[in-house]
Amino acid sequence: MDFLRPEVQDRLMKEHFEFRKLMEEHKAADTRLSDLQKKPSLSAKESLEEVELKKTKLRAKERIYSIVQETTKRTDQ
């Protein structure tokens, strides 16, 4: 994620349970999506799974961004 500075990510991975959980969720969804995208064609069930995985990734990324913004604000004050 391009908005995530390594030092902020490292600190949040250690100190923020929700952040860590969201990063793991995002990574797992990304890995599964990659697996699906390697297939020449998808079944109806897999197509639905692909859509749900993309939604999961987006929700996780939005919340991760929010956590980073909150943390950065508190740190800058």
ChimeraX attribute file (.defattr): number of C-alpha atoms within 10 A of each C-alpha:
attribute: neighborCount
match mode: 1-to-1
recipient: residues
	/A:1	7
	/A:2	5
	/A:3	9
	/A:4	13
	/A:5	10
	/A:6	10
	/A:7	9
	/A:8	12
	/A:9	17
	/A:10	12
	/A:11	10
	/A:12	18
	/A:13	16
	/A:14	10
	/A:15	11
	/A:16	12
	/A:17	11
	/A:18	14
	/A:19	22
	/A:20	17
	/A:21	14
	/A:22	20
	/A:23	19
	/A:24	13
	/A:25	17
	/A:26	20
	/A:27	14
	/A:28	15
	/A:29	21
	/A:30	16
	/A:31	13
	/A:32	13
	/A:33	19
	/A:34	12
	/A:35	10
	/A:36	16
	/A:37	13
	/A:38	9
	/A:39	8
	/A:40	6
	/A:41	10
	/A:42	14
	/A:43	8
	/A:44	9
	/A:45	8
	/A:46	13
	/A:47	14
	/A:48	11
	/A:49	17
	/A:50	19
	/A:51	11
	/A:52	14
	/A:53	20
	/A:54	15
	/A:55	13
	/A:56	18
	/A:57	19
	/A:58	13
	/A:59	14
	/A:60	21
	/A:61	18
	/A:62	13
	/A:63	15
	/A:64	24
	/A:65	16
	/A:66	13
	/A:67	16
	/A:68	19
	/A:69	14
	/A:70	11
	/A:71	13
	/A:72	12
	/A:73	10
	/A:74	9
	/A:75	8
	/A:76	6
	/A:77	5
